[in-house]
């Protein structure tokens, strides 16, 4: 279980959240680096969805420093967050700290220099900036920039087993799966999530076999053909 950490403008709040993640048994922290501001999501704006419905709350934000007992702390974005802040977070804990939301190879190198245990190539599902590049298109350059110093994961656009195979072939150590899991949860609860993951694994295994492979390492970048290139 990894904890997705949005840096808070007040350091003491970020540190309190880190302590909570440790006490909850999380094995890693994942700092979200691509949300200095909330994305302009036109559907949410059109529907007036700017907060959780009555009766729901982000419980991790309750009883944090600077708030009255039992009160919730707002979740503001942190537009002034820097790599120095990231390094401070790394220094707060013995847990490995990953950085999520990297698309540019220069940022991948900076992440490693500032103590990241791993890099997650992600465009936030396209919800932060609608002109952002696809994660898979940015993956090869990030893998090259990291040069094996830390693992690189891909997040975003994974819908089928073939998507997993492409990501692994281009150098990802693993992939993150978001929306399909939510779809399974909405349809059938825990059983739906299990079915989604089972289907995804089966489809990946099938694709791997069709590529002539038996293990992940049998996939290589020269198996991936892009629109503007060929063998």
Secondary structure, DSSP 8 states (H G I E B T S, - for coil): -EEEE---SSHHHHHHHHHHHHHTT-SEEEEE-S-SS----HHHHHHT--S--TT---GGGBS-TTS-TT-B------TT--HHHHHHHHHH-SSEEEEEEE-SHHHHHHHHHTT-SEEEEE-GGGTS-TT---HHHHHHHHHHHHTTSSEEEEES---SHHHHHHHHHTT-SEEE--HHHHHHHHHHHHHHHHHHHHHHHHHHHHHHHHTT-SSGGG--GGG---TT---
